[in-house]
Amino acid sequence: MYKMRSLSRTARQQHIYLKNIRVQSCVHQVRQPQNDFRNVRLQSTVAAEEGYIKKFMKAVGWMDQSRTRLKLTGYFLYECVPDKVAYKDWFENLELPDTFASWFIITELHVWILMVRYMAEDITVSKAEKNKYIKGDGHFVRNCIIEALWADVGNKIKLLEGANPAIARKQVSELSEQFQAALVAYDEGLSDDRVLAAAIWRRFYSLSDDAKAENVEKIVNFIRHQVSVLDKIPGQDLKWKPDIAWLSIVNH
């Protein structure tokens, strides 16, 4: 009798043990997909966050290497002006005083020539054969050239003897207004030598009656020849490996 009770009790314990195993197995099978779903959801959230980060970095320019290279191109192009232009020849052959103002006017003209060439990179021809300007890499490089110009001008004005910050700021502001007016005048003369000559007479010689016509003519011819030289440089070379050779004002 005692043995029967022990066997019965043992059987019941084994039945409960097996039942618990089946229950745990079922619970594990039900919960497993839920854990997988959470893992998938976590992975997708991380992926989305990475996408937002990349978009943000691209928006602020941290991942746009092409723009960084183009900015370097703009600064390099500006450096080609003060480094390669023979300012002494301009002073002597065009009867210009060797002053900061003359340096700026000569630099300004060369910068404008660069701007003309790079802005041309953004001009497209539509089906109606009409030129259409769309801001692109050329416009970006143009802005970088101007940015480099004003950085250099600001440093040079600070180095002038006796210059103080207030006067320096005023001079930069005045030069900026003159620069904008000169660009407009030069642009208008792109297709007309007489208009271009008038702009040069105004900018270089302040409409002085003592200015020699042959000096104005030299500058007009220089501009035409230099623009023609830059037009022959392929667009890709302009963007990534520009090699600007400035013509001489004496014999171009």
Residue pairs with C-beta under 8 A, 6 or more apart in sequence:
54 63
57 63
58 64
61 67
61 68
67 140
69 240
70 137
70 140
70 141
70 144
70 239
71 140
71 144
73 141
73 144
73 239
73 240
73 242
74 140
74 141
74 142
74 143
74 144
74 145
74 147
74 148
75 144
75 145
75 147
75 148
76 242
77 114
77 141
77 145
77 148
77 242
77 244
78 111
78 114
78 144
78 145
78 148
78 149
78 152
79 148
80 242
80 244
80 246
81 107
81 110
81 111
81 114
81 246
82 107
82 152
84 244
84 245
84 246
85 106
85 107
85 110
85 246
86 246
86 248
86 249
87 103
87 106
88 98
89 248
89 249
89 250
90 96
90 102
90 106
90 249
91 97
91 98
91 102
93 215
93 218
93 249
93 250
94 204
94 215
94 218
94 219
94 249
95 212
95 215
96 102
96 105
96 106
96 204
100 156
100 157
100 160
104 153
104 175
105 182
105 203
105 204
107 149
108 149
108 179
108 182
108 203
109 186
109 203
109 219
109 223
110 246
111 145
111 146
111 149
112 182
112 183
112 186
113 223
113 226
113 227
113 230
114 142
114 145
114 230
114 244
115 142
115 145
115 146
115 183
116 187
116 190
116 227
116 230
117 227
117 230
117 231
117 233
117 238
118 138
118 139
118 141
118 142
118 145
118 238
119 133
119 138
119 139
119 142
120 138
120 231
121 136
121 137
121 138
121 235
121 238
121 239
122 133
122 134
122 135
122 136
122 137
122 138
122 139
123 131
123 132
123 133
123 134
124 131
124 132
124 133
124 134
125 131
125 132
126 132
137 239
141 238
141 239
150 172
150 176
153 172
153 175
154 168
154 172
157 163
157 168
157 171
157 172
158 168
160 168
163 171
182 199
182 203
185 198
185 199
185 202
185 203
186 196
186 199
188 195
188 199
189 195
189 196
189 197
189 198
189 199
190 196
193 220
193 224
196 220
196 223
197 216
197 217
197 220
200 216
200 219
200 220
201 207
201 211
201 216
204 211
204 215
204 216
204 219
205 211
205 215
205 216
218 249
219 249
221 252
222 247
222 249
222 252
225 247
225 252
226 246
226 247
226 252
229 245
229 247
230 244
233 242
233 243
237 243
